[in-house]
Amino acid sequence: MSAETIKVCGLTTGYRNSKGDISITGPLDATLESGELTCLLGPNGAGKSTLLRTLAGFQKPLAGYVKVEGKKLSDYSGRDLARTISVVLTEKPLLENMDVETLVGLGRAPYTGFWGRFSPEDTEAVERAISLMGIDSLRHRMVQSLSDGERQKTMIAKAFAQETPVIFLDEPTAFLDYPSKVEIMLLLYSLAHKMGKTIFMSTHDLDMALQLSDKIWLMDKKLGVRTGTHRELTDSGDLERYFVRPGIRFDREEGLFKVVRY
């Protein structure tokens, strides 16, 4: 049974500089629930990464607040937050001379203490994450030798090894070929449903997100943010308003986008 994990109240995201506040999105009221895969969709520059960073506690909101499991994000210690939320960003890790197994093991840092000594439980968590992502053949490869897709899978495995109830991912399928995109999306969907995790990800893989997500957050600078199920956003016409451009048509019956040939 799902339960509210993340509650967003009056949240406005953006940046502060010497000239004042630069608002990007908001105010936003929304929730994320356990046992669900929620996809954040929108064009480039809409503020998806900024919203993810704000929800993860990497930057402060301009207004409003975020609650995680009933507690304000600002009240978490760094270590407690790292045991609650794991994050996979699009930036490539600036790591050299570290193998894949060691990098995945960094996901256990919130549990291993100052000296970083692994318990049997830590080792098991790393092994599970490597197995889930199907990267056992990569475990002894140096991170700098990996392809973009292999590196992305490794970073997702690191998040799994962290064993948090909440996982945020910023375009986790961006560098993958189509079969790997499907594999990752199905895996995230399965983890949310079978393990009761709250998984929230931004993506440009629109049709795949529409087919596999439980909830959708639509984001656009002019239109704001809309949330709901695929069916709710189809019936309201929001999916058409947010994404239809020349050469694209939204099929309401199928709930998917089609390319229109000129």
Backbone as CSV, one residue per row, in Angstrom:
resi,resn,N_x,N_y,N_z,CA_x,CA_y,CA_z,C_x,C_y,C_z
1,MET,0.847,-1.200,0.000,0.000,0.000,0.000,0.883,1.251,0.000
2,SER,0.596,2.195,-0.909,1.419,3.391,-1.010,1.130,4.345,0.137
3,ALA,2.135,5.173,0.432,2.010,6.182,1.479,2.769,7.430,1.046
4,GLU,2.318,8.569,1.500,2.978,9.830,1.142,4.396,9.861,1.712
5,THR,5.366,10.064,0.843,6.770,10.134,1.255,7.301,11.562,1.185
6,ILE,6.999,12.238,0.085,7.458,13.615,-0.137,6.242,14.521,-0.235
7,LYS,6.262,15.617,0.500,5.196,16.621,0.420,5.840,17.968,0.113
8,VAL,5.400,18.579,-0.977,5.920,19.873,-1.421,4.842,20.923,-1.175
9,CYS,5.189,21.963,-0.439,4.209,22.990,-0.062,4.696,24.379,-0.466
10,GLY,3.975,25.000,-1.389,4.299,26.364,-1.804,5.717,26.539,-2.293
11,LEU,6.269,25.511,-2.910,7.690,25.518,-3.270,7.951,26.369,-4.511
12,THR,8.872,27.302,-4.381,9.369,28.079,-5.508,10.855,27.829,-5.635
13,THR,11.289,27.366,-6.803,12.706,27.078,-7.017,13.347,28.196,-7.817
14,GLY,14.664,28.300,-7.686,15.398,29.321,-8.417,16.719,29.627,-7.754
15,TYR,17.227,30.827,-8.016,18.550,31.203,-7.526,18.522,32.604,-6.931
16,ARG,19.458,32.817,-6.042,19.622,34.145,-5.456,20.977,34.700,-5.882
17,ASN,21.003,35.970,-6.273,22.257,36.638,-6.559,22.197,38.061,-6.021
18,SER,23.196,38.855,-6.329,23.279,40.210,-5.785,22.138,41.106,-6.241
19,LYS,21.489,40.723,-7.344,20.395,41.534,-7.869,19.029,41.073,-7.368
20,GLY,19.009,39.961,-6.615,17.744,39.477,-6.084,17.460,38.042,-6.471
21,ASP,16.211,37.635,-6.289,15.814,36.264,-6.573,15.477,36.081,-8.052
22,ILE,15.894,34.938,-8.596,15.538,34.557,-9.955,14.678,33.305,-9.856
23,SER,13.374,33.476,-9.992,12.444,32.370,-9.853,12.385,31.549,-11.135
24,ILE,12.371,30.213,-10.990,12.288,29.322,-12.146,10.947,28.607,-12.185
25,THR,10.540,27.988,-11.092,9.246,27.322,-11.047,8.557,27.588,-9.714
26,GLY,7.228,27.481,-9.742,6.468,27.583,-8.513,5.560,28.793,-8.492
27,PRO,4.789,28.893,-7.407,4.738,27.973,-6.253,4.074,26.642,-6.609
28,LEU,4.579,25.575,-6.009,4.149,24.223,-6.330,3.706,23.489,-5.076
29,ASP,2.559,22.836,-5.164,2.082,21.930,-4.121,1.885,20.557,-4.766
30,ALA,2.568,19.552,-4.233,2.483,18.217,-4.828,2.986,17.185,-3.832
31,THR,2.768,15.917,-4.158,3.247,14.830,-3.305,3.853,13.717,-4.160
32,LEU,4.737,12.953,-3.531,5.267,11.725,-4.113,4.990,10.606,-3.122
33,GLU,4.659,9.435,-3.636,4.266,8.340,-2.760,5.173,7.129,-2.923
34,SER,5.242,6.330,-1.870,6.008,5.096,-1.924,5.345,4.117,-2.879
35,GLY,6.161,3.230,-3.443,5.620,2.230,-4.357,5.217,2.784,-5.700
36,GLU,5.718,3.987,-6.047,5.362,4.593,-7.329,6.597,5.125,-8.049
37,LEU,6.570,5.016,-9.370,7.556,5.652,-10.243,6.906,6.897,-10.832
38,THR,7.471,8.051,-10.520,6.953,9.321,-11.021,7.973,9.931,-11.965
39,CYS,7.519,10.343,-13.143,8.410,10.926,-14.142,8.155,12.422,-14.279
40,LEU,9.221,13.188,-14.326,9.195,14.632,-14.509,9.506,14.922,-15.975
41,LEU,8.539,15.503,-16.674,8.657,15.734,-18.113,8.576,17.224,-18.423
42,GLY,9.346,17.641,-19.427,9.296,19.028,-19.847,10.428,19.332,-20.798
43,PRO,10.353,20.436,-21.516,11.400,20.791,-22.485,12.689,21.207,-21.780
44,ASN,13.773,21.259,-22.550,15.035,21.759,-22.014,14.852,23.184,-21.507
45,GLY,15.464,23.474,-20.372,15.388,24.816,-19.820,14.159,25.085,-18.984
46,ALA,13.323,24.055,-18.783,12.093,24.258,-18.006,12.357,24.322,-16.512
47,GLY,13.523,23.834,-16.070,13.853,23.867,-14.648,13.776,22.519,-13.957
48,LYS,13.811,21.433,-14.733,13.685,20.094,-14.142,14.852,19.778,-13.204
49,SER,16.068,20.060,-13.649,17.233,19.760,-12.812,17.243,20.613,-11.549
50,THR,16.820,21.867,-11.675,16.757,22.749,-10.510,15.753,22.229,-9.493
51,LEU,14.604,21.760,-9.977,13.603,21.194,-9.075,14.144,19.951,-8.375
52,LEU,14.799,19.073,-9.116,15.364,17.869,-8.513,16.395,18.217,-7.444
53,ARG,17.256,19.164,-7.742,18.284,19.564,-6.780,17.662,20.166,-5.519
54,THR,16.573,20.892,-5.693,15.892,21.489,-4.543,15.225,20.413,-3.700
55,LEU,14.565,19.462,-4.343,13.925,18.370,-3.605,14.950,17.518,-2.862
56,ALA,16.152,17.407,-3.435,17.196,16.590,-2.817,17.968,17.331,-1.732
57,GLY,17.718,18.634,-1.585,18.408,19.407,-0.554,19.735,19.975,-0.995
58,PHE,20.058,19.920,-2.302,21.320,20.451,-2.803,21.298,21.973,-2.911
59,GLN,20.114,22.554,-3.060,19.998,24.003,-3.052,18.695,24.395,-2.358
60,LYS,18.704,25.579,-1.776,17.561,26.010,-0.983,16.461,26.573,-1.875
61,PRO,15.213,26.372,-1.475,14.115,26.976,-2.241,14.047,28.471,-1.991
62,LEU,13.443,29.175,-2.922,13.221,30.609,-2.718,12.047,30.834,-1.772
63,ALA,11.108,29.890,-1.765,9.949,29.970,-0.877,9.379,28.576,-0.708
64,GLY,8.582,28.401,0.341,7.957,27.117,0.591,8.913,26.121,1.220
65,TYR,8.475,24.870,1.298,9.307,23.853,1.926,8.987,22.466,1.382
66,VAL,9.883,21.537,1.685,9.738,20.134,1.300,9.766,19.293,2.561
67,LYS,8.805,18.383,2.703,8.811,17.427,3.807,9.121,16.033,3.263
68,VAL,10.008,15.327,3.955,10.372,13.961,3.591,10.034,13.056,4.760
69,GLU,9.115,12.127,4.536,8.627,11.236,5.582,8.194,12.020,6.822
70,GLY,7.462,13.108,6.583,6.880,13.905,7.650,7.798,14.911,8.307
71,LYS,9.034,15.004,7.861,10.024,15.893,8.469,10.551,16.866,7.420
72,LYS,10.649,18.150,7.782,11.133,19.146,6.835,12.554,18.801,6.381
73,LEU,12.780,18.976,5.104,14.087,18.686,4.522,15.195,19.457,5.239
74,SER,14.909,20.684,5.612,15.909,21.532,6.269,16.271,21.043,7.661
75,ASP,15.464,20.141,8.244,15.735,19.634,9.592,16.574,18.357,9.597
76,TYR,16.867,17.825,8.433,17.685,16.608,8.350,19.164,16.934,8.501
77,SER,19.889,16.063,9.194,21.342,16.148,9.162,21.814,15.569,7.834
78,GLY,23.038,15.869,7.453,23.557,15.360,6.191,23.550,13.842,6.134
79,ARG,23.931,13.209,7.235,24.004,11.752,7.255,22.611,11.119,7.198
80,ASP,21.670,11.698,7.951,20.309,11.155,7.928,19.668,11.321,6.560
81,LEU,19.948,12.457,5.912,19.389,12.686,4.580,19.972,11.692,3.578
82,ALA,21.272,11.375,3.720,21.916,10.418,2.822,21.394,9.001,3.034
83,ARG,20.786,8.744,4.187,20.159,7.436,4.425,18.699,7.416,3.980
84,THR,18.217,8.562,3.525,16.812,8.684,3.132,16.649,8.907,1.637
85,ILE,17.537,9.718,1.054,17.447,10.045,-0.370,18.777,9.744,-1.050
86,SER,18.724,8.986,-2.134,19.901,8.827,-2.997,19.624,9.528,-4.319
87,VAL,20.668,10.080,-4.924,20.510,10.934,-6.103,21.481,10.513,-7.197
88,VAL,20.985,10.448,-8.417,21.826,10.208,-9.587,21.651,11.401,-10.520
89,LEU,22.714,12.182,-10.699,22.669,13.362,-11.555,23.275,13.054,-12.918
90,THR,23.132,13.975,-13.868,23.626,13.749,-15.220,25.125,13.996,-15.335
91,GLU,25.724,14.737,-14.396,27.138,15.041,-14.490,27.991,13.780,-14.395
92,LYS,29.034,13.712,-15.201,29.942,12.576,-15.136,30.804,12.685,-13.891
93,PRO,31.011,11.588,-13.163,31.853,11.642,-11.971,33.310,11.914,-12.336
94,LEU,33.930,12.847,-11.652,35.329,13.179,-11.920,36.216,12.247,-11.104
95,LEU,36.259,11.000,-11.533,36.980,9.970,-10.800,37.959,9.263,-11.722
96,GLU,39.152,9.008,-11.220,40.136,8.226,-11.945,40.739,7.200,-10.997
97,ASN,41.246,6.124,-11.598,41.895,5.061,-10.821,40.989,4.492,-9.728
98,MET,39.711,4.397,-10.042,38.754,3.746,-9.154,37.960,2.758,-9.978
99,ASP,37.832,1.528,-9.483,37.076,0.554,-10.266,35.583,0.639,-9.939
100,VAL,34.794,-0.045,-10.752,33.343,0.026,-10.653,32.854,-0.463,-9.295
101,GLU,33.391,-1.566,-8.811,32.951,-2.118,-7.534,33.183,-1.129,-6.394
102,THR,34.319,-0.428,-6.431,34.626,0.555,-5.386,33.665,1.735,-5.461
103,LEU,33.373,2.181,-6.694,32.448,3.305,-6.850,31.059,2.944,-6.349
104,VAL,30.580,1.758,-6.694,29.272,1.327,-6.187,29.299,1.261,-4.667
105,GLY,30.417,0.835,-4.111,30.569,0.745,-2.656,30.493,2.083,-1.951
106,LEU,30.747,3.182,-2.676,30.629,4.512,-2.063,29.189,4.804,-1.651
107,GLY,28.257,4.070,-2.237,26.869,4.230,-1.822,26.626,3.816,-0.383
108,ARG,27.556,3.069,0.194,27.409,2.628,1.582,28.026,3.617,2.573
109,ALA,28.549,4.727,2.096,29.213,5.703,2.970,28.353,6.168,4.144
110,PRO,27.034,6.367,3.981,26.244,6.811,5.140,26.170,5.790,6.272
111,TYR,26.610,4.550,6.022,26.477,3.485,7.012,27.813,2.983,7.569
112,THR,28.899,3.282,6.874,30.160,2.621,7.225,30.989,3.361,8.269
113,GLY,30.604,4.570,8.641,31.345,5.281,9.670,32.598,5.946,9.138
114,PHE,33.366,6.536,10.052,34.528,7.351,9.689,35.570,6.553,8.911
115,TRP,35.803,5.296,9.298,36.869,4.505,8.695,36.408,3.766,7.440
116,GLY,35.134,3.793,7.143,34.643,3.167,5.927,34.776,1.662,5.897
117,ARG,34.713,1.024,7.071,34.852,-0.426,7.121,33.533,-1.096,6.781
118,PHE,33.589,-2.052,5.873,32.386,-2.749,5.427,32.002,-3.875,6.372
119,SER,30.711,-3.941,6.677,30.146,-5.090,7.376,29.661,-6.081,6.318
120,PRO,29.295,-7.296,6.705,28.709,-8.232,5.726,27.480,-7.656,5.043
121,GLU,26.697,-6.855,5.779,25.497,-6.244,5.195,25.870,-5.243,4.100
122,ASP,26.960,-4.496,4.311,27.411,-3.546,3.290,27.836,-4.281,2.023
123,THR,28.596,-5.344,2.194,29.051,-6.134,1.047,27.872,-6.716,0.278
124,GLU,26.880,-7.211,1.004,25.696,-7.781,0.368,24.929,-6.717,-0.418
125,ALA,24.849,-5.511,0.130,24.129,-4.430,-0.548,24.812,-4.072,-1.867
126,VAL,26.137,-4.037,-1.868,26.886,-3.736,-3.091,26.683,-4.847,-4.116
127,GLU,26.745,-6.089,-3.675,26.555,-7.213,-4.589,25.154,-7.193,-5.198
128,ARG,24.155,-6.871,-4.392,22.782,-6.804,-4.916,22.663,-5.721,-5.981
129,ALA,23.264,-4.575,-5.715,23.177,-3.455,-6.651,23.863,-3.789,-7.971
130,ILE,25.021,-4.398,-7.899,25.750,-4.783,-9.114,24.952,-5.810,-9.902
131,SER,24.358,-6.762,-9.205,23.555,-7.789,-9.860,22.306,-7.194,-10.501
132,LEU,21.615,-6.302,-9.787,20.405,-5.673,-10.303,20.667,-4.934,-11.616
133,MET,21.804,-4.247,-11.694,22.127,-3.460,-12.869,22.803,-4.281,-13.957
134,GLY,23.113,-5.533,-13.676,23.740,-6.387,-14.681,25.119,-5.925,-15.091
135,ILE,25.910,-5.440,-14.128,27.242,-4.907,-14.450,28.350,-5.718,-13.793
136,ASP,28.084,-6.992,-13.517,29.108,-7.817,-12.874,30.380,-7.876,-13.714
137,SER,30.243,-7.903,-15.037,31.424,-7.976,-15.907,32.257,-6.702,-15.871
138,LEU,31.699,-5.635,-15.308,32.410,-4.347,-15.257,33.084,-4.099,-13.917
139,ARG,32.868,-4.937,-12.923,33.236,-4.603,-11.544,34.706,-4.239,-11.367
140,HIS,35.609,-4.780,-12.191,37.034,-4.480,-12.031,37.549,-3.486,-13.070
141,ARG,36.645,-2.924,-13.868,37.038,-1.904,-14.847,37.206,-0.559,-14.152
142,MET,38.170,0.235,-14.636,38.345,1.582,-14.134,37.220,2.476,-14.663
143,VAL,36.736,3.362,-13.817,35.590,4.199,-14.177,35.871,5.015,-15.433
144,GLN,37.095,5.534,-15.584,37.398,6.377,-16.739,37.406,5.600,-18.055
145,SER,37.399,4.265,-17.982,37.405,3.449,-19.200,35.998,3.091,-19.665
146,LEU,34.977,3.469,-18.891,33.614,3.080,-19.209,33.008,3.957,-20.300
147,SER,32.093,3.378,-21.047,31.294,4.176,-21.974,30.293,4.998,-21.171
148,ASP,29.628,5.945,-21.833,28.635,6.759,-21.128,27.538,5.882,-20.525
149,GLY,27.077,4.900,-21.304,26.019,4.029,-20.814,26.469,3.177,-19.640
150,GLU,27.672,2.639,-19.704,28.210,1.825,-18.616,28.398,2.662,-17.357
151,ARG,28.844,3.901,-17.549,29.034,4.789,-16.398,27.691,5.112,-15.739
152,GLN,26.672,5.321,-16.562,25.350,5.638,-16.017,24.801,4.468,-15.209
153,LYS,24.953,3.272,-15.723,24.497,2.092,-14.996,25.228,1.961,-13.665
154,THR,26.509,2.279,-13.665,27.303,2.197,-12.430,26.813,3.192,-11.399
155,MET,26.490,4.417,-11.848,26.008,5.432,-10.913,24.633,5.067,-10.358
156,ILE,23.798,4.445,-11.177,22.491,3.997,-10.683,22.680,2.865,-9.678
157,ALA,23.637,1.966,-9.951,23.935,0.891,-8.999,24.398,1.458,-7.667
158,LYS,25.195,2.513,-7.698,25.644,3.169,-6.464,24.446,3.685,-5.658
159,ALA,23.453,4.251,-6.351,22.250,4.728,-5.668,21.474,3.568,-5.057
160,PHE,21.382,2.444,-5.755,20.702,1.278,-5.215,21.410,0.755,-3.979
161,ALA,22.753,0.765,-4.019,23.535,0.275,-2.885,23.310,1.125,-1.634
162,GLN,22.906,2.367,-1.826,22.665,3.275,-0.703,21.425,2.872,0.099
163,GLU,20.565,2.070,-0.518,19.384,1.496,0.138,18.531,2.548,0.858
164,THR,18.157,3.576,0.116,17.296,4.629,0.650,15.853,4.379,0.215
165,PRO,14.877,4.870,0.957,13.483,4.726,0.534,13.125,5.619,-0.646
166,VAL,13.926,6.676,-0.865,13.655,7.630,-1.942,14.863,7.675,-2.879
167,ILE,14.595,7.618,-4.187,15.649,7.727,-5.192,15.247,8.798,-6.203
168,PHE,16.122,9.797,-6.405,15.933,10.825,-7.416,16.947,10.590,-8.536
169,LEU,16.495,10.675,-9.774,17.383,10.485,-10.919,17.134,11.569,-11.959
170,ASP,18.207,12.191,-12.413,18.125,13.231,-13.435,18.524,12.615,-14.778
171,GLU,17.541,12.333,-15.603,17.729,11.734,-16.921,18.619,10.484,-16.893
172,PRO,18.216,9.456,-16.175,19.057,8.266,-16.028,19.250,7.459,-17.306
173,THR,18.400,7.672,-18.310,18.521,6.908,-19.557,19.140,7.727,-20.685
174,ALA,19.694,8.889,-20.361,20.134,9.830,-21.398,21.191,9.265,-22.333
175,PHE,22.102,8.436,-21.831,23.226,7.982,-22.653,23.090,6.530,-23.106
176,LEU,21.926,5.945,-22.919,21.765,4.516,-23.176,21.124,4.245,-24.531
177,ASP,21.444,3.072,-25.124,20.752,2.664,-26.334,19.334,2.227,-25.962
178,TYR,18.494,2.040,-26.990,17.073,1.818,-26.710,16.811,0.593,-25.834
179,PRO,17.393,-0.579,-26.114,17.140,-1.727,-25.231,17.544,-1.457,-23.782
180,SER,18.651,-0.727,-23.601,19.092,-0.413,-22.238,18.157,0.584,-21.565
181,LYS,17.604,1.529,-22.353,16.620,2.468,-21.800,15.422,1.695,-21.246
182,VAL,14.915,0.755,-22.050,13.769,-0.040,-21.624,14.123,-0.846,-20.375
183,GLU,15.316,-1.435,-20.376,15.763,-2.233,-19.238,15.783,-1.408,-17.952
184,ILE,16.343,-0.203,-18.030,16.443,0.661,-16.853,15.058,1.097,-16.383
185,MET,14.205,1.502,-17.311,12.871,1.952,-16.938,12.062,0.830,-16.288
186,LEU,12.144,-0.372,-16.842,11.433,-1.503,-16.261,11.979,-1.840,-14.882
187,LEU,13.292,-1.724,-14.726,13.907,-2.002,-13.434,13.454,-0.987,-12.385
188,LEU,13.433,0.291,-12.751,12.993,1.329,-11.816,11.526,1.132,-11.435
189,TYR,10.712,0.792,-12.421,9.297,0.521,-12.154,9.154,-0.664,-11.194
190,SER,9.919,-1.716,-11.435,9.857,-2.908,-10.593,10.309,-2.605,-9.169
191,LEU,11.386,-1.843,-9.026,11.892,-1.508,-7.690,10.867,-0.694,-6.909
192,ALA,10.231,0.239,-7.584,9.217,1.045,-6.917,8.078,0.163,-6.417
193,HIS,7.588,-0.728,-7.267,6.412,-1.527,-6.927,6.730,-2.688,-5.985
194,LYS,7.819,-3.387,-6.233,8.121,-4.576,-5.440,8.800,-4.252,-4.117
195,MET,9.555,-3.152,-4.082,10.298,-2.798,-2.874,9.703,-1.597,-2.160
196,GLY,8.629,-1.014,-2.707,7.964,0.100,-2.051,8.757,1.385,-2.038
197,LYS,9.679,1.556,-2.984,10.498,2.768,-3.016,9.764,3.911,-3.719
198,THR,10.116,5.125,-3.347,9.642,6.321,-4.030,10.706,6.710,-5.045
199,ILE,10.392,6.577,-6.335,11.375,6.881,-7.376,10.842,8.023,-8.237
200,PHE,11.637,9.083,-8.321,11.267,10.291,-9.046,12.388,10.608,-10.023
201,MET,12.063,10.669,-11.305,13.106,10.865,-12.311,12.668,11.841,-13.389
202,SER,13.613,12.643,-13.859,13.363,13.462,-15.037,13.798,12.668,-16.259
203,THR,13.147,12.899,-17.361,13.483,12.163,-18.579,12.952,12.880,-19.807
204,HIS,13.633,12.653,-20.941,13.137,13.114,-22.239,12.575,11.943,-23.044
205,ASP,12.615,10.743,-22.482,12.039,9.577,-23.157,10.531,9.576,-22.911
206,LEU,9.858,10.429,-23.658,8.469,10.778,-23.384,7.532,9.578,-23.435
207,ASP,7.510,8.866,-24.557,6.556,7.765,-24.700,6.813,6.657,-23.686
208,MET,8.080,6.387,-23.398,8.393,5.355,-22.418,7.895,5.762,-21.034
209,ALA,8.061,7.040,-20.708,7.582,7.535,-19.417,6.058,7.437,-19.329
210,LEU,5.375,7.738,-20.426,3.917,7.671,-20.423,3.424,6.238,-20.233
211,GLN,4.187,5.276,-20.733,3.772,3.884,-20.629,4.093,3.258,-19.274
212,LEU,5.141,3.730,-18.603,5.618,3.032,-17.409,5.446,3.796,-16.095
213,SER,5.229,5.086,-16.137,5.154,5.840,-14.887,3.777,5.701,-14.237
214,ASP,3.768,5.759,-12.915,2.503,5.780,-12.171,1.914,7.181,-12.141
215,LYS,2.788,8.163,-11.973,2.373,9.570,-11.957,3.329,10.356,-12.849
216,ILE,2.862,11.506,-13.290,3.652,12.378,-14.149,3.590,13.796,-13.605
217,TRP,4.742,14.464,-13.599,4.801,15.902,-13.343,5.192,16.557,-14.659
218,LEU,4.321,17.419,-15.196,4.618,18.175,-16.405,5.148,19.544,-16.008
219,MET,6.243,19.958,-16.641,6.857,21.231,-16.269,7.120,22.075,-17.508
220,ASP,6.742,23.337,-17.432,6.991,24.295,-18.506,7.063,25.679,-17.873
221,LYS,7.986,26.520,-18.352,8.159,27.844,-17.746,6.905,28.701,-17.854
222,LYS,6.218,28.616,-18.988,5.026,29.447,-19.185,3.784,28.807,-18.584
223,LEU,3.666,27.490,-18.726,2.445,26.808,-18.284,2.496,26.356,-16.835
224,GLY,3.703,26.376,-16.227,3.831,25.957,-14.832,3.985,24.451,-14.699
225,VAL,3.525,23.908,-13.575,3.652,22.476,-13.291,2.270,21.869,-13.114
226,ARG,2.028,20.750,-13.779,0.801,19.984,-13.615,1.182,18.567,-13.201
227,THR,0.403,17.977,-12.322,0.694,16.619,-11.871,-0.551,15.746,-11.999
228,GLY,-0.326,14.459,-12.191,-1.446,13.531,-12.278,-1.026,12.234,-12.926
229,THR,-1.970,11.344,-13.126,-1.703,10.111,-13.847,-1.709,10.399,-15.347
230,HIS,-1.215,9.438,-16.110,-1.237,9.553,-17.564,-2.656,9.847,-18.052
231,ARG,-3.645,9.107,-17.572,-5.024,9.289,-17.997,-5.564,10.659,-17.607
232,GLU,-5.275,11.097,-16.376,-5.768,12.407,-15.923,-5.203,13.538,-16.778
233,LEU,-3.928,13.460,-17.114,-3.295,14.521,-17.900,-3.690,14.447,-19.365
234,THR,-4.090,13.253,-19.817,-4.618,13.115,-21.173,-6.016,13.726,-21.254
235,ASP,-6.878,13.353,-20.306,-8.262,13.837,-20.315,-8.346,15.350,-20.116
236,SER,-7.429,15.908,-19.346,-7.440,17.354,-19.100,-6.887,18.153,-20.276
237,GLY,-6.205,17.458,-21.205,-5.604,18.141,-22.348,-4.227,18.700,-22.065
238,ASP,-3.715,18.498,-20.846,-2.416,19.063,-20.492,-1.276,18.474,-21.323
239,LEU,-1.313,17.170,-21.583,-0.236,16.574,-22.376,-0.144,17.218,-23.758
240,GLU,-1.271,17.510,-24.359,-1.264,18.178,-25.661,-0.704,19.591,-25.543
241,ARG,-1.145,20.309,-24.532,-0.707,21.696,-24.384,0.790,21.792,-24.137
242,TYR,1.337,20.858,-23.382,2.738,20.959,-22.988,3.714,20.484,-24.072
243,PHE,3.263,19.595,-24.962,4.239,18.967,-25.844,3.963,19.056,-27.340
244,VAL,2.750,19.342,-27.738,2.483,19.344,-29.173,3.197,20.517,-29.844
245,ARG,3.987,20.184,-30.856,4.739,21.143,-31.652,4.532,20.782,-33.120
246,PRO,4.981,21.619,-34.049,4.895,21.239,-35.464,5.583,19.880,-35.689
247,GLY,4.880,18.983,-36.368,5.429,17.661,-36.632,5.091,16.631,-35.582
248,ILE,4.353,17.040,-34.527,3.989,16.109,-33.458,2.479,16.170,-33.244
249,ARG,1.865,15.011,-33.116,0.444,14.939,-32.831,0.217,14.000,-31.651
250,PHE,-0.676,14.370,-30.751,-0.990,13.529,-29.602,-2.243,12.730,-29.894
251,ASP,-2.143,11.414,-29.803,-3.268,10.510,-30.025,-3.955,10.272,-28.686
252,ARG,-5.137,10.855,-28.500,-5.826,10.754,-27.206,-6.275,9.332,-26.892
253,GLU,-6.629,8.585,-27.913,-7.091,7.217,-27.672,-5.965,6.338,-27.148
254,GLU,-4.795,6.422,-27.769,-3.655,5.631,-27.338,-2.889,6.306,-26.210
255,GLY,-3.055,7.615,-26.086,-2.338,8.351,-25.052,-0.869,8.513,-25.348
256,LEU,-0.496,8.479,-26.628,0.909,8.572,-27.030,1.062,9.614,-28.133
257,PHE,2.316,10.021,-28.358,2.613,11.013,-29.379,2.974,10.343,-30.690
258,LYS,2.595,10.978,-31.784,2.886,10.465,-33.122,3.609,11.545,-33.923
259,VAL,4.499,11.107,-34.820,5.176,12.027,-35.722,4.295,12.236,-36.948
260,VAL,4.142,13.495,-37.339,3.324,13.839,-38.492,4.263,14.205,-39.641
261,ARG,4.163,13.488,-40.741,4.989,13.769,-41.904,4.393,14.923,-42.705
262,TYR,5.256,15.837,-43.119,4.767,16.970,-43.925,4.571,16.522,-45.366
